Amino acid sequence: MVVITETDERSPLLQNSSHSAGEITPFASPSPGDHDGRLSATGPTNHTDPKQRLVSLDVFRGLTVALMILVDDAGGAFPSINHSPWFGVTLADFVMPFFLFSVGISISLVFKKVSSKPAATKKVVLRTIKLFLLGLILQGGYFHGRDDLTYGVDINQIRWMGVLQRIAIGYLLASITEIWCVNSNEVNSAIAFGRKYYIQWLFVFVLGVLYMSILYGVYVPDWSFEVMNGNFSSSVPEYGKETQIVQCGVRGSLEPPCNAVGLIDRLLLGESHLYKRPVYKRTQECSINSPDYGPLPPNAPAWCLAPFDPEGLLSSLMAAVTCFLGLQYGHVMGHYKGHMQRIIIWLVCSSCLLILGYVLMVIGVPLSKPLYTLSYMCITAGASGILLIAIFYMVDVIQIQKPMKLLQWMGMNALIVYALAACDIFPAALQGVYWRSPENNLVNATELLISTTLHSERWGKLVFVFVEIIFWGLVSGFLHIKGIYVKL
């Protein structure tokens, strides 16, 4: 839905309003007519002015979208910023937690006061469905991305999960608990804060225990999969298919072939509906160009050819916890009016998360984005909190906003930027107009020009991506000036 507003009036964030179900999608930033995202910030004072918009949340969201474009489009040229092949974290591995964290903050602002819980629940469910379906369209395989002018997907091969689908799950769980599981107690102390939201923390505890119990307690038997048409291995006939056997028979393994996350997805989603190019294809066992994609090394294990979904069902349970943590950061913003109060509380919470994540690493819980391990969740959530503090202080406290305008605009129209840019819809559409050969199109010509000018394909790619980010920032600014905001 495209929302066009004719006014730039702002409504208070921290007042008691009657917007009940909220006017925000979990991915797109609110339009000026919405009632969330208004905050305190009239300068370097310590209290709030309800007439100002919470610019820092827009900037946070815009920075996340820009970061996604950067790592997706430049990650091939710079594998060090691309997703970690399995264990560890890189720049790209912070994108998903940043999205989920900002969703949690938005939920806390939208549902600060709910006049009709059934009506709010209905809107949440409908938005969850729409978000999930949009993710299915964008990442299910229907669009084939850049450098491929075809489209369409075999229903037997469609990918059920993806980025928006995971966000939809986190949004649904956090929103439902915010609507139904928060009491009306007044918050005047840390104890009162805990009493008001203790059910949400119990829910987080249950999610965490459930995830860890399945991850370390479920027995993973041997399993098989099929490789067709010799796409990945020279040992597979050119025509037909071959069955590969993966030897497991273990419990509590976190390695790529034998973890419970993959087992649950294969059982519930089906092997043919999983992501066909998982990150572990860039491990040393599976690529001679590791940490980049490449041909299989000699005697590569069979699981190198198997599909695996990095946004699977089980890992989405722990991912939803990031949403709940963002929700609590938003609660702090709503109940504590002083800027320094918020910053101190956020800093303490973020530091505790980072320390907990490090301790978990030391005792043997590795960082893994594909599995969304507990240590990974703590480290990335803590980093999200630190980033929020930095942006909040710069943008909403000391009012340094002009350098952040492009990111702010992108955050206010994050959904359309994600769909058109991060999912390659717009570049693929431009490549549909070419001269004599599909390779001779405006996108490739621009990238080639920059690379030739810099005498480097890698650095030319990086500059091209930055130009792309600036372009989408300006497009978002134009939409903002026109009062156009694309939401679900």
N, C-alpha and C positions, 0 to 999 in steps of 0.2 A: 504494500500500500504506500502511495506517495502522499505525504502530508505537506500541504502548502499553507503557510501561515502568513497573514498580512500584518502582523504586529510583532514587536520585539519586547512585549511586556514580560516581566519576570515575576514569578510567584515565589514566595518564601519557601525555603527547604525545611526549616526547623519549626515552622508554625504548624498548628493542627489544621489540616485541610481535609476536604471531603472527596479526594480523588479516588478513594477506596482501592480499586483494582490496579491503579497505576497506569501511566501512559508511556510505557517504555518497553522495548524489546531487549532481550539480554545481550544482543550484539550491537545494535545501532544505538547511537547516542540520542537522547531526547531532543525533540524540537523545542524551540523557545516557548511554545505554548504549553509544554508539559510541566508537571509540578515537582519532578525530581531534579536533582542536580543543581539546586540553588543553595548558596552558602554565603557565608561569612567571609568577606575579604574586602575591606575598604582601605587597606594599607597595612603597614607593619604594626598594627595594634594587636591586642590579645583577645578581642571579642568579635562577635559576628554582626554582620549587617545583612538582614534577610533579603535585601533587594538585589544581591549579587548572585551570579551563577557560579556553580562549582566548576571552574575552568580546569582545575587539576585533573578531574576525572576524565574530561574530554581529551586532555593532553595525554594522559596515561593510556587511554584506549587508542588514540591516534598513533602514539609511539609503538604500541604493540602491533598494529596493522602495518606500519612502516617496517618494523623489524621482520615481520613475516615475509613481506615482499623482498627484503634484502636477503634473507637466508635462503628463501626458495629459489630466487633467480640468480643469486651470486654464489650459492653454496657449491655448485658444480665446479666453478673456477677456483673457489677457496674452500676446500674440504674441511679446513679447520673450524669454520663457522657453521658448517652443515651439521645435521643431527649426528650425535655420537653413534657409532655403529652398534653398540649395545650398552656397555657399561660406561659411566662417566657422563659429564654434561658439557655441552658447548653452548654457544650463543643461541643457536636455533632451539635448543631444548627448554628455553625459558618462555617461548612464545605462548604455548598452550596454557601454562600456569598463569601467565599474565592475563590472558583472556578470561579464564575462570575466576581469577581474583577480582577483576573489575566487574564481572557479572554479580558477584556476591555483594560488592559495595553498592551497585545500582539497586539490587533487591532491597537492601536495608533502607534506602532512601524512598523507594516507591511505596513500600508497605509500612511506612512509619505509622500510619493510621489507616485502619481498614474499617469501613462502615458496614460492608456486607461481605462476610467471608465466603458464602457460596458463590456470589457474583465474581469475587476476586479469583476464587479457585477455577471457575469456568474459564476466565480469561487466561489464566496461567496455562491451563491444559490446552486451550486452543492455540496459544502462542508456541507451546512446546511442540505440538503436532506440526504447525507450519514451519517452525525452525528445523525440525527433523526432516520433513519432506524437502525443504530447500537444500539441506545438506545432501540428501539422497540424490537430488538432481545434479548438484554441482560436483559431488565427489563419488557418485555411484558408478561412474564410468560412461555416462551419456556423452559428456563433452570430453574430447580427446586431447585438449590442451594445445599448446603452441606447437607449430611445425607439423600439424596434422589437421588437414581441412575436412576430415570426415567426422561424423558424429553417430551416436546410437550405441545401445548396449543390449547384450543378450541378457534376458531376465535371469537365466540360469547362472550368469556370471556377475550380476550386479553386486556392488559392494554395499552392504547394509550400514556400516558404521563410517564415521568420519569426524572432522573437526566440529562442524555445527551439530552433529548428532550428539557428540559428547557434551558440548555446551548445553544442549537441550536437556540432557539428563541431569546435569548439575543444577541448571536453572529450575527444573521442576522440583527436585528434592528440596533445595534451599527455599524456594518460594512457598511450598506447601507448609514447611515447618514455620516459616515466618508468619504465615497467615493464621495457622491453627495452634501453634505450640508456644506462643509467647503470651505471658500473662500481662495484666494491666498494672503491675506494681510500679510505683514511682522509683526512679533510679537516683539515689542521692549518696551512694557510696559504692565501693567495689563489691561489697557483699550483696547489695541490692541488685547490682548489675548481673552478678552471677545467678541470683535467684530468678531474675526475669528471663534469662536465656538458658537455664540449666537443661531444659529438655532438648534444645538444639545440640548442646555438648554431649548429652547422652546419645543422641542420634549419631553424632560424629564418632563417638566411641564404638557404637555398634557397627558402623560401617568399617571402621578400622580393624576391629576384631574379626569381623566376617571376612574381610579381604585377606588378612594375614593368616587366618586359619585355613582358608582355601589354598592360598599360595604355598604355604609350607606343609599343609596336612594332606592334600589330595594326592593320591597315587597316580602317576602318569604312566600308562602302559605303552608298549610299542605301538606305533601307528604307521599308516601308509598314505601315500598320496600319488597322484598321477601327473606325469609331465607329458605334454602333448606336442607333437610336430617338431621336436628337436629344437625348440626355441632357446634352451639354456645349456644343453649338454650335447656334445658330439656323440656320446654313447647312445643317445636316444634316436631311433630311426627317424628319417625325414618325414615319414607318414605314419600315422597311428599314434599310439601312446604307450608309455611304460610305467609300471608301478614301482615306486621307490619305497623302501622300508626304512623307518627311523627307529633305531634301537634306543629304548628308554628304560622302562621298568624301574623307575626311581620315584622318590617322594622328596619334595622340598627343593628341587633343582631350580635355579634361576637362569640357567644357560638357555640359549635360543631354541634348541630342539625339544627340550623336555620340561618346560614350565607349565604350571597349571593355567596360566592366562591363555596360552595357545590352545590347551586342551578344552577349556570351556567354550572358546569361540568356535573351535572345530565341531563340537557337539551341538551347540545351540544355533550358530549362524550357518555352519556348513563350510567345508574347505573351499569350495568354489566361490564363496562370497567374501573371502578375505582379501586383504591388500596383496597384490601380486609382486610388489617390488619393495619388500621390507628392508629396514636399515641394516639388518645383519648380513645382507648381501655385500656389504662393504667391509666386513671383518676380514682379518688375515686368512681365515680358513676358507673364505668364499670369494676373495678377489685378489688378484695379483697386483692391483693398483690401490689396495687398502691404504688410507681410509676412504678412497673413492670407489665407485663402481668399476668393475673390470671383468675380464675373462676369469673363469674358474681356474684355480691353481691345480696342479696334478694331485690326484687322490683326494679331491675335495669331498667332504662328507655329503651324504644325500640330502640332509636338511637344508643345504644352501639353496636348493631349488624350490623349497616349500613356501607357501604363502603364510603371512602373519599380519594381523591387523594391529597397528600401533594405537588405535583408538577402540580397542575391544571392550567387551562387556564387563569383565571382571576388573580390569584396570580403571574403568570409568567409575567404579565405586570409590576408589581412592582419589581419583581426580575430582569427584564431587566434594571431597573434604576441603580441597583448595577453595571451592566456591563458598563453603561454610566459613572458612577463615576470613575471606574477604567480607563476608556478611558481618562478622564481629568487628572488623575494622570500621565498617560503615556504622555499626551501632555506637562505637566510640565517637565517631564524628557527630552523631545525632544527640548524644547525651552529654558530651563535654563541650562547652561553648568556647573555651579558651584555646587559642592556637597552640600554645606551648603545652597545655595539658594533653591535647591530642597527640602531638609529636612525641612527647615523653612516653605515653602509654604505647603508641605504635612502635617506638624504638625498643622498648622493653620486650614487647611481644615478638618483634622481628628477631631480636638478638636471641631470645629463648628458642625460637624455631631453628635458627641457624646452628646454635649449639647442640640442640637435640639431633638435628640432621647429621652433624659431624660425629657425635657420639654413636649414633646408629651405624655410620660408616665404619667406625673403629671396631665395633663389636660384630661386624660381618654382614650388615644389610647394605648392599652396594647401591650406588646411584644408577637408575635405569629408567629412562623416559618410556621406552616401549612397555615396560611392566608397571610403570608409575609406582615404584617402590616407596615405602614409608619415608626412607631417608631422602629420596628425591623430592617427595611432596614437601617435607619440612624445609629443605634447602631452598627450593624454588619459591615457596610461599614466603619464607623469610626475606628472600631477595625482592619479591614483589612488594612487601611492606617497606623495605628500605627505599625502593624506587618511588613508591607513593609519597614517602616523607620528603624526599628530595624535590619532587615535582610540586607537592603541596606547598612547601616552604617557598620555593621560587615563584610559583605562579599565583597562589592565593594569599600568601602572607606578605611577601615583600613586593608583589605585583610586577614581576618581570614577565610580561606576557607577550610582548611583540615578537621576540625571537621564537616563540612557540606557536605562532598563529597557524602555520601550515599543519602542524600536528593537531592543534585544537580543531581545525576545520575537518581534518580526516576523522577525528574521533566523533564528531557530530554526525558524520555520515559514514560510519565504519562499515555498515553492512554492504552498501553499494560498492565501496572500494574493495572490500574483501571479495565480493562476487566477481567484479569485473577485472580486477588486477591480480589479486592473489590466486584466483582460480583460472586465470588466463583467458577469460571470456573475451575481453576487449582486444588483447593482442591477437588471438586467434581470428577474431572478426576482421581486424585490419589486414591480416595475412591472406584473407580471402580475395583481396584485390591486389593483383600482381601483374607483372609485365612478362609475357612469354612463358615464364616458368614460375612455379609457386615460391621458389627461393627468392625471387626478385620482388620483394614487397617492402613496404615502408618501414616495418619493424626491423627487418634484417639489414636494410640499407642504413638505417640510423645507427644501429649497433656496429656495423662494419665501418662506417665513417669515423665513429669515435675511436674504435680500435686502431684504425689506420693512422689517425692523428696522433695517438699516444704510442704507436709502434709496439703495442702489447695487447694481445687478445684478452688476457686475464684482467688487466687494469681497465681496458676498454669496457669489459663486461661490468665491472664494478661501477664505473662512471655512468654507464647506461642505466644501471639500476637506480642510482641516485637521481638521475634525470627523470626516471619513471616515477619515483616517489614524489619529487617536486611537482611533476605534472598532475598527479592525483591530489596532491595538496591544493593546487590551484583550482582544479575541478571542484573539489569539495568546498573551497571558498566561494566559488561562483554559485554553487547550489545554496550555500548559507546566505549569501546576499539576496538571492531570489526567494528565500524562505522555503526551500524545498528540502525535505528530509524523508529519506526512504526507510520505512519501518515495516515490520510484520504486524 
